[in-house]
Amino acid sequence: MSDSANPSALRAFFLHPLVKLFIGLVAVIASMITASIAWDFLAKPLGLGPWGDVLRAGVVVLVAGLAYAAFVRWIERRPVTDFGRRGAVREWTIGVALGFGAISLTVAIIAALGGYRITGWNPPSVLVPVLAMAIFSGVFEEIVIRGLVFRLLEEWLGSWTALALSALLFGLLHVMNPNATLLAAVAISIEAGILLAALYMLTRRLWMAIGLHMAWNFTQGGVYGVAVSGLDTPGLLFNTMQGPPLLTGGAFGAEASLPAILVCTSLGVWVLYRAHRKGRFVAASWHRFRTGRPAPAVVPARA
């Protein structure tokens, strides 16, 4: 019998999803912190201005992505299908379109109900810092929450439990943001936690979730000038927002509003339905063991 068929106790320990999750989180987060410190030490003195922040975000997420790829290849010993090149542009573009459409519909509903009013314009230069923020949050958070937390919890506990736990964690992490409220955390868990995990389940890759996450943040802050997860973000459209927090999301931003919950959760449920119809749900590990079903698919499925 080969070594791969009869792994040692140590190898079996490192193959447990919780252990792999810990190793993966340490590798990706440590690489992000190291890249950030190195950039600030080496490049920040050059005074690159706002575009330097965009370049910094790109370099940091690239390093984090390489750390994730190294973890997948050397620890999990499988192909890095989450970032497969074939169809990447298509999936990322669909995600961008979904993100732009979802936040635009949300703001339109808020405006129709009297909660959002355009009062002027800002210069296009306001888009640069928002782009940097969208790149970092869209890529890094998806690698951590969907690529590591959701995927490895799903391998252990199955799709439904992983969906619930990763969504809850995603909402709780936003409690640390400025102007965060319990409503904001619940909204993020329900709308974004479900939708982004559903996109990963449907495609078994990160591109579409990254595209939606980036476009949502960039459009919300850069175009409509609405606070992004509690961070005040000047956008192209200078505006005033008024009304109850349930309508506008308050100081946290439109993503904490009832319209956002309705729009994004509806989209998330639809994507989950598609994923279920295509057989993308995964049973818990002990159920797979009893029934002889395979582990989560390594080969990415097209949406």
Secondary structure, DSSP 8 states (H G I E B T S, - for coil): --TTTS--HHHHHHHSHHHHHHHHHHHHHHHHHHHHHHHHHHTGGG---HHHHHHHHHHHHHHHHHHHHHIIIIII-S--GGG-STTHHHHHHHHHHHHHHHHHHHHHHHHHTTSEEEEEE--GGGHHHHHHHHHHHHHHHIIIIIIIIIHHHHHHH-HHHHHHHHHHHHHHHGGGSTT--HHHHHHIIIIIIHHHHHHHHHHSSSHHHHHHHHHHHIIIIIIT---BTTB----SEEEEE-S-HHHH-GGG-GGGSHHHHHHHHHHHHHHHHHHHHTT-----HHHHHHHT---S-SS----
